[in-house]
Amino acid sequence: MTKIDPWQNALKQLADAAKILKLDAGIHEMLANPKKILIVSLPVKMDDGRIKIFTGYRSQHNDFRGPHKGGIRYHPDVTIEEVKALSMWMTWKCAIVDVPFGGGKGGIICDPKRLSAGEKERMTRRYAYAISEIIGPGKDVPAPDVYTTGKEMAQIMDVYSVMHGQTEPAVITGKPISAGGSLARNVATGLGVAYCIREGAKKIGLNLKGAKVVIQGYGNAGTFAAEYIEKMGAKIIGVSDSKGSIINPKGLDSKKVLEYKTAHGSVVGYPGSKKVSTEELLTTPCDVLVPAALENQITPQIARNVKCKILAEAANGPTTPEADDILFKKKIMVIPDILANSGGVCISYLEWVQNLQRYYWTFDEVASKMEHHIVRGFNDTYALSKKHGVDMRKASMVLAVGRVLEAFEARGLWP
Ligand code: NAD
């Protein structure tokens, strides 16, 4: 399959929404360009004494609605185009769930698996120093992304705090609890996915009690989605990981499957289940299908054969554009990634608020505040999909661009 250029893809999605909104050409062009991109050169002392130079980026797409927000990824394939696209998607993601942030994204071209802990820390700290002039609680608030964790977030917070002579946890989110992180962050994405499925079920008249759910990918997003959807009364009948897929039409106990995976390294072999192919898993008759692993899993071939009522995208980009059209024609409700997996950014927002107010909420308080944002984002997206007769993905973009536009119109253009 040819790799979809993320930046061209992001521009196309914006153009589609602009058409529906009849967006002014100048405003469209303004939104089609990040506000600022910083390219930094990072000299790092390696363990063998050499100095190696890494290239890092921070793209700030838009801040009409609030400070920039978005992760930092460490990967050999990081490109400026990818970082730009991801920063634009963050603008829309924050707007959909109505958290007062704009979009940003950062990355360093590196192979994190080939760096020692010390090399990684020195690279992280140098990057934090290099971007320190453009980040800050009111300017740009980064977070973890691919191959970065709470550890790197705490190191970035530390550099920023030392440089400013005061401890400033609100400069970054996704921190360990001991350094100002929020409760419920670990479950955020899966819980958000479950809230979206619950709302989707209400719209199409699906009773979640006993509803059959299939989950592809049993990692952070997949396991917590399974746990919470099961608590809502649904039955998990199929799951998978990188080693294979399993099915049991009578139901699988999500917690016991996780215990089995932890003990044996895979869900495959779980007692009472049958091993099946990826295609069989994805096309098995069910009510809800949750891709929670990789991109481009729902191809046109799979889309033609899926037998679910709701497809909730926990993963980023699991459905190809051609498959989207097929699913729309089949009247399957696709809850797009930008909405379905927005639990993480909602809790990032709540972490930032807790940091700013120096007062911390309980798990339930955080979860219920997140629920409010996701449910509203879901309902507003659904209403626009009905109004314009488009799928939920296009509707979510119309909602997002419309909200950014409202902020622009309220603030005006200066000078
Ligand atoms: P993870 O690494 O914790 O889990 C990924 C799971 O997918 C693992 O169980 C792995 O075995 C499985 N997997 C890998 N290849 C597979 C294959 N070919 N078939 C079936 N399963 C396969 O990752 P995660 O954090 O759960 O992220 C999963 C997806 O959700 C990604 O697309 C990610 O971008 C997206 N996402 C996650 C979060 C989050 O907070 N965790 C937030 C937003 C989006």
Residues whose N, C-alpha, C, O or C-beta is under 5 A from the ligand:
A	BS01	NAD	T189 Q216 G217 Y218 G219 N220 A221 G222 S240 D241 S242 A292 A293 L294 A314 A315 N316 N341 G344
